[in-house]
Amino acid sequence: YIDKPRSPVPKEVTMSLADIKTNLENKMDQSIAAFKNNLTKVRTGRANPALLDTVQVDYYGSMLPLSQVANLSLIDARTISVQPWEKGMGAKIEKAIRESDLGLNPASMGDLIRVPMPPMSEERRKEMTKLARNEGESAKIAVRNLRRDANEGVKKLVKDKLASEDDQKRSEADIQKVTDRHIAEIDALVAAKEQEIMAV
């Protein structure tokens, strides 16, 4: 009887409890980063150049993001300035901003384009607040799904006798702490955004 060489252990089984936790933290941090990015697109009464991230401009037949054909900065709390890098691009940029679904009305001053933020109606503010909350809920769902995946990973280690039930209890408590911390961060970001939206 010849002892057959054992097949190599598949990668996922060798993931330790520490790996599961590190992996979880990284993924949850990525979820928060994506959520923060989505929040910048929710309009407030204040000007923010990131608002124009979605605007595409026709540049010699190619559609490019506005930030690749112009310099964006703030003139004041309610006005974004757009400085085209090439003469002759101004009219195209102005048209792209006007035709975007952002409801903005740019005005040219020589080579510079000013984009004033229109004051938001009460109704529009409520819509934006709702949008921020929805983004927050989606981010929380992503975080909870990651928690579930991490707990499944821990259970698998216990089932495969690579970790004890005490390890499982400790790990699940750690995973819950990481989850609670990220959920609290999402709530704080939503609350700050709501304040920004409601600030007149």
C-alpha positions in Angstrom: 0.0 0.0 0.0 1.6 3.2 -1.1 0.7 6.4 0.7 -0.7 8.7 -1.9 0.7 12.3 -1.7 -2.0 14.5 -0.2 -3.5 17.0 -2.5 -2.4 20.5 -1.6 -4.8 22.3 0.8 -6.9 24.8 -1.2 -6.0 28.4 -0.5 -9.2 29.5 1.2 -8.9 26.9 4.0 -5.5 28.2 5.0 -6.9 31.6 5.8 -6.4 32.2 9.5 -8.7 34.0 11.9 -6.3 36.9 11.8 -6.5 37.0 8.0 -10.2 36.9 8.1 -10.3 40.0 10.4 -7.6 41.9 8.3 -9.5 41.1 5.1 -12.7 42.2 6.7 -11.3 45.6 7.9 -9.8 46.3 4.4 -13.1 45.5 2.6 -15.1 47.5 5.0 -12.7 50.5 4.7 -13.1 50.1 0.9 -16.9 50.2 1.3 -16.6 53.4 3.4 -14.3 55.0 0.8 -16.8 54.2 -2.0 -19.6 55.6 0.1 -17.7 58.8 0.8 -17.2 59.1 -3.0 -20.9 58.6 -3.6 -21.7 61.2 -1.0 -19.6 63.9 -2.7 -22.1 63.6 -5.6 -25.1 64.4 -3.4 -25.6 68.2 -3.9 -25.6 70.6 -1.0 -26.0 74.4 -1.2 -22.2 74.7 -1.1 -20.1 74.5 -4.2 -17.8 71.5 -4.6 -15.7 70.8 -7.7 -16.4 67.0 -7.3 -20.0 67.8 -8.4 -18.8 68.2 -11.9 -17.0 64.8 -11.9 -19.8 63.3 -14.0 -19.7 66.0 -16.7 -18.2 64.7 -20.0 -16.8 67.1 -22.7 -16.4 66.5 -26.4 -12.7 66.8 -27.0 -11.9 66.4 -30.7 -14.4 63.6 -31.0 -13.6 61.8 -27.6 -15.7 62.3 -24.5 -13.5 63.2 -21.6 -14.2 64.0 -18.0 -14.3 67.7 -17.4 -11.3 67.5 -15.0 -9.1 66.3 -18.0 -9.7 69.4 -20.1 -10.0 72.1 -17.5 -8.8 73.2 -14.0 -11.6 73.2 -11.4 -11.5 75.3 -8.3 -13.6 77.2 -5.9 -14.1 81.0 -6.2 -16.2 81.1 -3.1 -18.6 78.8 -1.1 -21.2 79.0 -3.8 -19.2 79.3 -7.1 -17.0 76.8 -8.9 -14.5 78.2 -11.5 -13.7 76.2 -14.6 -10.5 77.2 -16.4 -10.2 75.4 -19.8 -6.6 74.3 -20.6 -7.1 75.2 -24.3 -8.6 78.3 -25.9 -11.7 77.5 -27.8 -12.8 74.7 -25.4 -14.9 77.2 -23.3 -18.1 77.0 -25.3 -18.0 73.2 -25.4 -17.4 73.0 -21.6 -20.2 75.5 -20.9 -22.6 73.5 -23.1 -21.6 70.2 -21.4 -22.2 71.6 -17.9 -25.5 73.2 -19.0 -26.8 69.9 -20.6 -25.7 67.7 -17.7 -28.5 66.7 -15.3 -27.1 68.9 -12.5 -29.3 71.8 -13.1 -26.4 74.3 -13.3 -26.2 77.5 -15.3 -22.5 78.3 -16.1 -21.5 81.8 -17.3 -18.4 82.7 -19.2 -16.1 85.6 -18.2 -13.4 85.7 -20.9 -11.5 82.4 -20.6 -13.0 81.6 -17.2 -16.3 79.8 -16.7 -18.1 80.5 -13.4 -20.6 77.9 -12.2 -22.8 79.4 -9.5 -24.7 77.0 -7.2 -28.3 77.9 -7.3 -29.9 78.1 -3.9 -31.8 74.9 -3.1 -35.5 74.8 -2.4 -36.7 73.2 0.8 -38.1 70.3 -1.3 -34.8 69.8 -3.1 -32.9 69.8 0.2 -35.3 67.0 1.4 -34.7 65.0 -1.7 -30.9 65.3 -1.3 -31.2 64.3 2.4 -33.2 61.3 1.4 -30.5 60.5 -1.2 -27.8 60.7 1.4 -29.7 58.4 3.7 -30.2 55.9 0.9 -26.5 55.9 0.1 -25.9 55.3 3.8 -28.3 52.4 3.9 -26.6 50.8 0.9 -23.2 51.2 2.5 -24.5 49.6 5.7 -25.9 46.6 3.8 -22.5 46.2 2.1 -20.8 46.3 5.6 -23.3 43.7 7.0 -22.8 41.4 4.1 -19.0 41.5 4.7 -19.7 40.7 8.4 -21.8 37.7 7.3 -19.0 36.5 5.0 -16.4 36.9 7.7 -18.5 34.9 10.2 -19.0 32.2 7.6 -15.2 32.0 7.2 -14.7 31.6 10.9 -17.4 28.9 11.1 -15.7 27.0 8.3 -12.3 27.1 10.2 -14.1 25.6 13.2 -15.8 23.0 11.1 -12.5 22.1 9.5 -11.0 21.8 13.0 -8.6 24.7 12.3 -10.0 26.8 15.1 -11.7 26.1 18.4 -15.2 27.2 19.4 -13.6 29.7 21.9 -11.7 31.1 18.9 -15.0 31.4 17.1 -16.7 33.3 20.0 -13.7 35.7 20.2 -13.6 36.2 16.5 -17.3 36.8 16.1 -17.1 39.4 18.9 -14.1 41.1 17.1 -16.0 41.0 13.8 -19.0 42.6 15.5 -16.8 45.4 16.9 -15.3 46.1 13.5 -18.8 46.1 12.0 -20.2 48.5 14.7 -17.3 50.9 14.2 -17.9 51.1 10.4 -21.7 51.4 10.8 -21.1 54.3 13.3 -18.8 56.0 10.8 -21.4 55.7 8.1 -24.1 57.2 10.4 -21.7 60.1 11.3 -21.0 60.8 7.6 -24.7 60.8 6.7 -25.5 63.1 9.7 -22.7 65.5 8.6 -24.0 65.4 5.0 -27.5 66.2 6.1 -26.3 69.2 8.1 -24.4 70.4 5.1 -27.5 70.0 2.9 -29.8 71.8 5.4 -27.4 74.6 6.0 -28.7 77.6 4.2 
